[in-house]
Amino acid sequence: FDPADPSGTSNFSTSVQVFDSLGNPHEVDVHFRLASPGVWEWHATMDGGTLDGGTAGTAVEVGTGTMTFDANGNLQDVTGNSITFDPLGTPGAQTVSLNLGDPIAAGGTGASGMVQQSTLASSTSFVGQDGFGAGEIAGVQIDDQGNIVGTFTNGQTRTLGQVAIASFEAADQLDRVGGNLFRATGSAGEANIGVAGTGGRGNIVAGALEQSNVDLAGEFIRMIVAQRSFQANSKTMQTADQLLAELIQIKR
């Protein structure tokens, strides 16, 4: 295999994008060469312009290995399972692991990944990688258990934290401090902090404004009754005052 002439010294090639430790993308070309019946070599190359000490436009070999297939075309064994490269702007070399399949020699089936078929032209059905580039947080959501989940511009999601809920033995003994806030007191008991929705704790509703839990119809009825009682009492006091005034007038 000659990195300067990869297409002329290999039988098939495919490419995959990988990311270094700083989130910069790199294109890796993987070339496959038939060394002997049932034995294939793989050679991974990258453009030297993205590597420390490399030259743009010149391919640099960053990894190599072999794949051996049995008589049924299943992957029997693999040598070499990683590539190592020194990207520009990063401190030191980076290593990326490769998964070419589940070889029989390692306890696998040999059929999940690379296989050899004599009647089919070489092709790639699926290439995947679990790396990702640098991203910025684009949004935050909170689920009913209080998990604070951040969504990033690179398509990743991460749990950033969790909102805890405290329960008390005597919640009615908490001290009201205004603004729908309460403060723990000795008579309320120790705060039992845990996950929302567990241990009798309530759930968290994100993006919702808590409205008043007062029964308006009942409060209006109580207000009318109180008003009528006040009016009746005031009339009683007014009548008593008139009677006293009349008594004083008779005495005079």
C-alpha positions in Angstrom: 0.0 0.0 0.0 1.3 3.4 -1.0 -0.3 6.5 0.8 0.8 8.6 -2.2 -1.3 6.4 -4.5 -4.0 4.9 -2.4 -6.5 4.2 -5.2 -3.9 2.4 -7.2 -2.7 0.3 -4.4 -6.0 -0.7 -2.7 -9.2 -2.5 -3.8 -11.8 -0.4 -2.0 -12.0 2.7 0.3 -14.5 4.5 2.5 -14.3 7.6 4.7 -15.5 8.6 8.1 -15.4 11.9 10.0 -13.8 11.8 13.5 -13.3 14.6 16.1 -10.3 15.4 18.1 -10.3 16.3 21.8 -11.1 20.0 21.0 -14.1 19.1 18.8 -12.4 19.8 15.5 -13.6 17.5 12.6 -11.1 15.4 10.6 -11.8 13.2 7.6 -10.3 9.7 7.7 -10.0 7.6 4.5 -9.9 3.9 5.2 -8.5 1.8 2.3 -8.9 -2.0 2.0 -6.3 -4.1 0.1 -6.7 -7.8 -0.6 -3.4 -9.3 0.6 -4.3 -13.0 0.0 -7.5 -15.1 -0.2 -9.5 -14.3 3.0 -7.0 -11.8 4.3 -7.4 -8.1 3.9 -5.3 -5.2 5.0 -6.8 -1.9 6.1 -4.9 1.4 5.9 -6.2 4.7 7.4 -5.0 8.0 6.0 -5.6 11.7 6.7 -4.7 14.9 4.8 -1.4 16.1 6.2 -2.7 19.7 6.2 -4.7 18.9 9.3 -1.8 17.2 11.1 1.1 18.6 13.0 4.2 18.5 10.8 2.1 17.4 7.7 1.8 18.9 4.3 -1.6 19.9 2.8 -2.6 17.6 0.0 -0.2 14.8 1.1 -1.9 11.8 2.7 -0.4 10.5 5.9 -1.0 7.0 7.1 -2.4 7.1 10.7 -3.3 3.4 11.2 -3.1 0.0 9.7 -4.2 -3.6 10.4 -5.5 -6.8 9.0 -8.8 -8.6 8.8 -9.1 -12.4 8.3 -12.3 -14.1 7.1 -13.3 -17.7 7.4 -14.7 -19.9 4.6 -18.2 -18.6 5.2 -17.1 -15.0 4.8 -17.4 -14.2 8.5 -14.8 -12.1 10.2 -12.4 -14.5 12.0 -9.9 -12.1 13.5 -8.8 -8.4 13.4 -5.4 -6.9 14.1 -5.2 -3.2 14.8 -8.2 -1.4 16.2 -7.3 2.2 16.4 -5.7 5.2 14.6 -3.3 7.7 16.1 -2.9 11.2 14.8 -1.5 14.6 16.0 -4.0 17.3 14.9 -3.0 20.9 14.6 -3.6 23.0 17.6 -3.9 20.2 20.1 -1.4 19.2 22.8 -0.1 15.8 21.7 -1.4 12.9 19.7 -5.0 11.7 19.7 -6.1 8.0 19.5 -9.5 7.0 18.1 -10.7 3.4 18.5 -12.1 1.5 15.5 -14.8 -1.1 15.5 -14.6 -3.2 12.4 -17.0 -5.9 13.7 -17.2 -8.7 16.2 -14.6 -11.3 15.2 -15.0 -14.9 16.0 -11.6 -15.0 17.7 -12.9 -12.5 20.3 -16.1 -14.5 21.0 -18.3 -12.7 18.4 -20.4 -14.0 15.6 -18.2 -12.6 12.8 -21.3 -11.5 10.9 -22.0 -8.1 12.6 -19.7 -5.7 10.9 -17.2 -6.5 8.1 -18.0 -9.6 6.0 -16.6 -11.1 2.8 -18.8 -12.0 -0.1 -17.3 -13.2 -3.4 -20.3 -12.5 -5.6 -20.8 -8.9 -4.5 -18.8 -5.8 -5.3 -17.2 -4.1 -2.3 -19.5 -1.6 -0.7 -20.2 0.2 2.5 -23.7 -0.3 4.0 -23.2 1.7 7.2 -20.5 3.9 8.8 -21.1 5.5 12.2 -19.1 7.3 14.9 -19.8 8.4 18.4 -17.8 11.6 18.4 -19.1 15.2 18.2 -17.8 18.7 17.6 -17.8 21.6 19.9 -21.2 23.0 20.7 -22.9 25.8 22.7 -25.9 25.4 24.9 -29.0 26.2 22.9 -31.8 25.4 25.4 -32.7 24.0 28.8 -35.6 21.8 29.7 -36.7 20.4 33.1 -38.6 17.2 33.3 -41.2 16.1 36.0 -38.4 14.6 38.1 -36.4 17.9 38.1 -33.7 16.9 35.7 -32.2 20.0 34.1 -31.4 18.8 30.5 -29.3 21.1 28.3 -29.5 20.9 24.5 -26.4 21.9 22.5 -25.9 23.1 19.0 -23.9 20.0 18.1 -27.0 17.8 18.6 -25.9 16.5 22.0 -28.0 16.6 25.2 -26.6 16.5 28.7 -28.2 16.4 32.2 -26.7 19.5 33.9 -28.3 19.1 37.3 -31.4 18.2 39.2 -33.9 20.2 41.2 -34.5 18.6 44.6 -37.7 18.7 46.7 -37.8 18.8 50.5 -40.7 17.3 52.5 -41.5 18.0 56.1 -43.3 16.1 58.9 -45.4 19.1 59.6 -45.5 21.2 56.5 -48.2 23.4 58.0 -45.7 24.7 60.5 -43.4 26.2 57.9 -42.8 29.9 58.2 -44.4 32.0 55.4 -41.8 34.6 54.2 -43.9 36.0 51.3 -43.7 35.5 47.5 -45.1 32.0 47.8 -41.9 31.1 49.8 -41.6 29.2 53.0 -38.8 28.8 55.6 -38.1 25.7 57.6 -38.8 25.9 61.3 -38.0 23.6 64.3 -41.7 22.7 64.7 -41.9 21.6 61.0 -39.3 18.9 61.4 -36.1 18.2 59.5 -36.1 18.7 55.7 -36.2 15.4 53.9 -34.6 16.2 50.5 -35.0 13.9 47.6 -36.1 13.4 44.0 -39.4 14.7 42.8 -42.2 12.2 42.6 -40.6 9.8 45.2 -41.3 9.3 48.9 -44.5 11.2 48.8 -42.9 14.3 47.2 -44.7 16.2 44.5 -43.7 16.4 40.8 -42.2 19.3 39.0 -44.1 21.0 36.2 -41.7 23.0 34.0 -42.8 26.0 32.0 -46.0 26.5 34.0 -47.1 29.3 36.2 -48.8 28.3 39.4 -52.2 29.9 39.7 -54.2 30.6 42.8 -55.6 27.6 44.5 -58.4 29.6 46.2 -62.1 28.6 45.6 -63.4 31.9 44.3 -67.1 31.0 44.6 -66.7 29.9 48.2 -64.7 33.0 49.1 -67.3 35.3 47.5 -70.1 33.5 49.6 -68.0 34.0 52.7 -67.4 37.6 51.9 -71.2 38.3 51.3 -72.0 36.5 54.6 -69.4 38.5 56.5 -70.7 41.7 54.9 -74.3 41.1 55.9 -73.1 40.2 59.4 -71.2 43.4 59.6 -74.2 45.4 58.4 -76.5 43.7 60.9 -74.0 44.3 63.8 -73.6 47.9 62.8 -77.4 48.4 62.8 -77.5 46.8 66.3 -74.8 49.2 67.5 -76.6 52.1 65.9 -79.9 51.2 67.5 -78.2 50.7 70.9 -76.6 54.1 70.5 -80.0 55.8 69.8 -81.5 54.1 72.8 -78.7 55.3 75.1 -79.1 58.8 73.7 -82.9 58.7 74.3 -82.3 57.5 77.9 -79.9 60.3 78.5 -82.4 62.8 77.0 -85.2 61.5 79.3 -83.0 61.8 82.3 -82.4 65.4 81.5 
